[in-house]
Amino acid sequence: MPKKSRKESNSTVVVKDFITVAFAEDMDLAKQYKQMLTDHEIPVAIRRQPEMAQNGFSDIAILVPESLLDEAHTLISEQSSYDDFFDMAFRDDTLPQESGGYEDSYEEEDVF
């Protein structure tokens, strides 16, 4: 018996049945998450939750069906790990400065 794709079996998913899997820092990141999840056939919605912004957090929620929460969370976590790695690897402030290097702090001492 052929297996149905997730799109066919979840075509009637209602957004009110979705739960938050993550919060995005900005709408660009939210759209990236949405595209990634959609590519993995996970239905996704983006919704603003103003009550989160009142507490100082991002108000852009990424929502998925509860039955796919674990898979969606894993995908987002992996993507975040890659992003953190590349941010760290290519950050400019980790490179030595041209001035203020070792030579500026070195004082010559007489050694006998």
C-alpha positions in Angstrom: 0.0 0.0 0.0 1.5 3.4 -1.0 2.4 5.7 1.8 0.7 9.1 1.8 2.9 12.1 1.9 2.5 14.4 4.9 1.0 17.1 2.7 -1.8 14.8 1.6 -2.5 13.5 5.1 -2.4 16.9 6.8 -4.2 19.0 4.2 -7.0 19.9 6.6 -4.8 21.1 9.5 -6.3 24.1 11.3 -4.0 26.8 12.5 -5.7 26.9 15.9 -4.4 23.4 16.4 -0.8 24.6 16.0 1.6 25.2 18.9 4.7 27.3 19.2 7.9 25.5 18.4 10.2 28.6 18.4 10.4 32.4 18.4 12.3 34.2 15.6 14.3 37.3 16.3 13.0 39.0 13.1 10.6 38.3 10.2 13.5 37.3 7.9 14.5 34.5 10.2 10.8 33.5 10.7 10.5 33.2 6.9 13.7 31.1 6.7 12.3 28.8 9.4 9.0 28.6 7.5 10.7 27.7 4.2 12.9 25.0 5.9 9.9 23.4 7.6 7.8 23.6 4.5 10.7 21.9 2.5 10.4 19.0 5.1 6.6 18.9 4.5 5.8 20.3 8.0 2.9 22.7 7.9 3.9 26.0 9.5 2.4 29.3 10.4 3.9 32.6 11.6 2.0 34.6 14.1 2.8 37.7 16.2 2.2 37.4 19.9 2.3 40.9 21.4 2.2 39.7 25.0 5.7 38.3 24.5 7.0 41.7 23.3 5.6 43.3 26.5 8.0 41.0 28.4 11.0 41.9 26.3 11.0 38.8 24.2 10.6 38.3 20.4 6.9 38.3 19.4 7.3 36.4 16.2 6.1 32.8 16.9 6.7 29.8 14.6 3.8 27.4 14.9 3.5 23.8 13.8 1.0 20.9 14.5 1.6 19.3 17.8 2.1 15.9 16.2 5.2 17.3 14.3 6.6 19.4 17.1 9.6 17.2 17.9 10.6 17.0 14.2 10.2 20.7 13.7 12.2 21.5 16.9 15.0 19.3 15.8 15.2 21.0 12.4 15.2 24.5 13.9 17.8 23.5 16.5 20.1 22.1 13.9 19.8 25.2 11.8 20.4 27.4 14.8 23.5 25.4 15.6 24.9 25.9 12.1 24.1 29.6 12.2 25.8 30.0 15.6 28.9 28.2 14.3 29.2 30.3 11.2 28.6 33.5 13.2 31.4 32.5 15.6 33.8 31.3 12.8 33.5 34.5 10.7 33.1 37.1 13.4 35.6 40.0 12.9 36.1 40.8 16.6 38.0 37.5 17.2 40.8 38.7 14.9 43.9 40.4 16.4 43.9 44.2 16.2 46.6 45.9 14.2 47.4 48.3 17.0 47.6 47.4 20.6 49.2 44.0 19.9 52.0 42.2 21.8 54.7 44.7 20.8 52.9 47.6 22.5 52.7 45.9 25.8 56.2 44.4 25.8 58.8 46.1 27.9 62.5 45.2 27.5 64.2 44.0 30.7 67.9 43.6 31.4 68.7 39.9 31.9 72.0 38.8 33.3 
